[in-house]
Amino acid sequence: MQKKNHLHYKMYKPYGVLSQLATNDHNQLKKKFLSECYNFPEGTMPIGRLDEKSEGLLLLTTDGKLSDTINRKGIEKEYFVQLDGLITDEAIHALSLGVQIGIHGKKYTTKPCEVKNSQSPSTLPFPDPAIRIARHRPSSWISITITEGKFRQIRKMTAAVGFPTLRLVRVRIADITLDNLRVGEVKPMQL
């Protein structure tokens, strides 16, 4: 029996695009989907997700086992996060230890993670105009590396310490990085 050759891609998921190829949900017909960025072959699926208002590195594959492995094995995912307000050392420390957030109506304490104060990343493209940055007060940046991926986890974590997320950009999954991908760009890759 011949082993199927799977296809793998990395892309810069734009702000405002759902991390799915299409939908049958009539309530989402006006939304934008990954299939509008690239003509993916049948059977392609995103590995993990980025919410509609997040951007950055998204991996896609035709290999369901690989997708499951990356989603469940505690693989590092690194993000640059722009916050509303100037984050404090105390808030960074709290984030790194784990904070309590809500997941499906239940309280959940996030796993310890790596959090660092950061400068504004010069390699990122300008933010989507729909993101309301620094309208009322200054903003700050952190780098955060987690090994889990609960629904809107980072947004909930930063809100829990008093610094809501304005912009969220995933830049790394394991050793795969965003590199110099342009917004919406897709590159086939070998895994």
FIMI-964374 format. One line per field, with one value per residue (C-alpha): residue number from 1; residue in three letters; x, y, z. Coordinates in nm, 2 decimals. Layout:
BEGIN
nr = NUM, ... $
rest = ALA, ... $
X = X, ... $
Y = Y, ... $
Z = Z, ... $
END
This chain:
BEGIN
nr = 1, 2, 3, 4, 5, 6, 7, 8, 9, 10, 11, 12, 13, 14, 15, 16, 17, 18, 19, 20, 21, 22, 23, 24, 25, 26, 27, 28, 29, 30, 31, 32, 33, 34, 35, 36, 37, 38, 39, 40, 41, 42, 43, 44, 45, 46, 47, 48, 49, 50, 51, 52, 53, 54, 55, 56, 57, 58, 59, 60, 61, 62, 63, 64, 65, 66, 67, 68, 69, 70, 71, 72, 73, 74, 75, 76, 77, 78, 79, 80, 81, 82, 83, 84, 85, 86, 87, 88, 89, 90, 91, 92, 93, 94, 95, 96, 97, 98, 99, 100, 101, 102, 103, 104, 105, 106, 107, 108, 109, 110, 111, 112, 113, 114, 115, 116, 117, 118, 119, 120, 121, 122, 123, 124, 125, 126, 127, 128, 129, 130, 131, 132, 133, 134, 135, 136, 137, 138, 139, 140, 141, 142, 143, 144, 145, 146, 147, 148, 149, 150, 151, 152, 153, 154, 155, 156, 157, 158, 159, 160, 161, 162, 163, 164, 165, 166, 167, 168, 169, 170, 171, 172, 173, 174, 175, 176, 177, 178, 179, 180, 181, 182, 183, 184, 185, 186, 187, 188, 189, 190, 191 $
rest = MET, GLN, LYS, LYS, ASN, HIS, LEU, HIS, TYR, LYS, MET, TYR, LYS, PRO, TYR, GLY, VAL, LEU, SER, GLN, LEU, ALA, THR, ASN, ASP, HIS, ASN, GLN, LEU, LYS, LYS, LYS, PHE, LEU, SER, GLU, CYS, TYR, ASN, PHE, PRO, GLU, GLY, THR, MET, PRO, ILE, GLY, ARG, LEU, ASP, GLU, LYS, SER, GLU, GLY, LEU, LEU, LEU, LEU, THR, THR, ASP, GLY, LYS, LEU, SER, ASP, THR, ILE, ASN, ARG, LYS, GLY, ILE, GLU, LYS, GLU, TYR, PHE, VAL, GLN, LEU, ASP, GLY, LEU, ILE, THR, ASP, GLU, ALA, ILE, HIS, ALA, LEU, SER, LEU, GLY, VAL, GLN, ILE, GLY, ILE, HIS, GLY, LYS, LYS, TYR, THR, THR, LYS, PRO, CYS, GLU, VAL, LYS, ASN, SER, GLN, SER, PRO, SER, THR, LEU, PRO, PHE, PRO, ASP, PRO, ALA, ILE, ARG, ILE, ALA, ARG, HIS, ARG, PRO, SER, SER, TRP, ILE, SER, ILE, THR, ILE, THR, GLU, GLY, LYS, PHE, ARG, GLN, ILE, ARG, LYS, MET, THR, ALA, ALA, VAL, GLY, PHE, PRO, THR, LEU, ARG, LEU, VAL, ARG, VAL, ARG, ILE, ALA, ASP, ILE, THR, LEU, ASP, ASN, LEU, ARG, VAL, GLY, GLU, VAL, LYS, PRO, MET, GLN, LEU $
X = 0.00, 0.15, 0.18, 0.00, 0.22, 0.07, 0.09, 0.19, 0.17, 0.25, 0.07, 0.04, -0.32, -0.46, -0.67, -1.04, -1.01, -1.15, -0.91, -1.12, -1.14, -1.52, -1.85, -2.20, -2.32, -2.55, -2.47, -2.11, -2.15, -2.03, -1.71, -1.37, -1.21, -0.87, -0.98, -0.99, -0.62, -0.50, -0.64, -0.57, -0.62, -0.91, -0.86, -0.64, -0.71, -0.56, -0.34, -0.47, -0.65, -0.61, -0.93, -1.07, -0.91, -0.56, -0.30, 0.02, 0.16, -0.09, 0.01, -0.21, -0.18, -0.36, -0.23, -0.48, -0.24, 0.01, -0.26, -0.36, 0.00, 0.08, -0.25, -0.21, 0.16, 0.25, 0.43, 0.55, 0.37, 0.51, 0.32, 0.38, 0.11, 0.03, -0.15, -0.37, -0.16, 0.20, 0.23, 0.39, 0.65, 0.39, 0.15, 0.43, 0.52, 0.15, 0.11, 0.43, 0.30, -0.05, -0.37, -0.73, -0.95, -1.29, -1.32, -1.67, -1.82, -1.57, -1.26, -0.93, -0.57, -0.33, -0.01, 0.32, 0.46, 0.74, 0.65, 0.90, 0.86, 0.92, 0.98, 0.75, 0.85, 0.99, 0.94, 0.56, 0.34, 0.13, -0.18, -0.52, -0.70, -0.99, -0.76, -0.81, -0.45, -0.36, -0.68, -0.70, -0.38, -0.03, 0.03, 0.31, 0.43, 0.51, 0.64, 0.45, 0.53, 0.26, 0.23, -0.14, -0.41, -0.74, -1.01, -0.89, -0.65, -0.39, -0.66, -0.82, -0.49, -0.39, -0.74, -0.71, -0.41, -0.56, -0.40, -0.64, -0.49, -0.51, -0.31, -0.21, 0.04, 0.16, 0.53, 0.64, 0.51, 0.79, 1.08, 0.87, 0.87, 0.67, 0.99, 0.92, 0.58, 0.35, 0.00, -0.21, 0.09, 0.11, 0.42, 0.43, 0.67, 0.83, 0.78 $
Y = 0.00, 0.34, 0.61, 0.93, 1.23, 1.51, 1.88, 2.14, 2.52, 2.82, 3.15, 3.49, 3.49, 3.84, 4.02, 3.97, 3.62, 3.31, 3.02, 2.79, 2.73, 2.78, 2.74, 2.61, 2.84, 3.10, 3.34, 3.35, 3.40, 3.76, 3.66, 3.61, 3.26, 3.12, 2.99, 3.36, 3.39, 3.08, 2.79, 2.51, 2.15, 1.95, 1.80, 2.09, 2.19, 2.45, 2.33, 2.51, 2.84, 3.21, 3.40, 3.64, 3.94, 3.78, 3.75, 3.59, 3.24, 2.97, 2.62, 2.41, 2.05, 1.76, 1.53, 1.50, 1.31, 1.59, 1.84, 1.64, 1.60, 1.97, 2.07, 1.82, 1.78, 2.10, 2.25, 2.61, 2.89, 3.24, 3.56, 3.94, 4.11, 4.48, 4.58, 4.87, 5.05, 5.02, 4.67, 4.64, 4.39, 4.25, 4.18, 4.01, 3.80, 3.70, 3.60, 3.39, 3.19, 3.14, 3.33, 3.23, 3.27, 3.15, 2.86, 2.74, 2.89, 2.73, 2.87, 2.76, 2.84, 2.88, 2.69, 2.87, 3.04, 3.27, 3.64, 3.92, 4.29, 4.38, 4.67, 4.73, 4.46, 4.64, 4.34, 4.33, 4.50, 4.80, 4.70, 4.67, 5.00, 4.83, 4.77, 5.07, 5.13, 5.39, 5.59, 5.68, 5.58, 5.45, 5.09, 4.84, 4.51, 4.17, 3.85, 3.54, 3.18, 2.92, 2.54, 2.53, 2.69, 2.75, 2.96, 3.33, 3.23, 3.52, 3.78, 3.65, 3.63, 3.99, 4.11, 3.92, 4.12, 4.45, 4.50, 4.41, 4.29, 4.54, 4.34, 3.97, 3.83, 3.46, 3.45, 3.10, 2.74, 2.51, 2.59, 2.72, 3.10, 3.37, 3.49, 3.76, 3.64, 3.92, 3.95, 3.68, 3.51, 3.13, 2.91, 2.54, 2.37, 2.04, 1.89 $
Z = 0.00, -0.10, 0.16, 0.08, 0.02, 0.24, 0.16, 0.41, 0.40, 0.62, 0.58, 0.73, 0.82, 0.79, 1.05, 0.98, 0.82, 0.99, 1.04, 0.82, 0.45, 0.41, 0.59, 0.55, 0.83, 0.67, 0.96, 0.85, 0.47, 0.49, 0.67, 0.50, 0.48, 0.41, 0.07, -0.04, 0.02, -0.17, -0.37, -0.12, -0.24, -0.11, 0.23, 0.36, 0.72, 0.95, 1.23, 1.53, 1.49, 1.52, 1.60, 1.34, 1.51, 1.54, 1.26, 1.18, 1.14, 1.05, 0.94, 0.71, 0.61, 0.45, 0.73, 1.01, 1.23, 1.21, 1.29, 1.60, 1.72, 1.70, 1.87, 2.16, 2.23, 2.41, 2.12, 2.18, 2.01, 2.03, 1.99, 1.98, 2.17, 2.17, 2.49, 2.59, 2.85, 2.98, 3.12, 3.47, 3.59, 3.83, 3.54, 3.34, 3.64, 3.70, 3.33, 3.34, 3.65, 3.50, 3.55, 3.59, 3.28, 3.18, 2.93, 2.83, 3.15, 3.38, 3.56, 3.42, 3.53, 3.24, 3.24, 3.32, 3.01, 2.90, 2.89, 2.81, 2.77, 2.41, 2.18, 1.89, 1.64, 1.33, 1.11, 1.14, 0.88, 0.97, 1.16, 0.99, 1.02, 1.20, 1.50, 1.74, 1.87, 2.13, 2.08, 2.45, 2.62, 2.54, 2.44, 2.51, 2.36, 2.51, 2.37, 2.51, 2.44, 2.54, 2.51, 2.51, 2.30, 2.47, 2.29, 2.29, 2.56, 2.53, 2.50, 2.82, 3.00, 2.92, 3.02, 3.35, 3.45, 3.34, 3.00, 2.71, 2.39, 2.10, 1.84, 1.85, 1.60, 1.61, 1.50, 1.57, 1.61, 1.73, 1.50, 1.22, 1.20, 1.02, 0.86, 0.60, 0.48, 0.37, 0.49, 0.31, 0.16, 0.15, 0.11, 0.05, 0.29, 0.38, 0.72 $
END
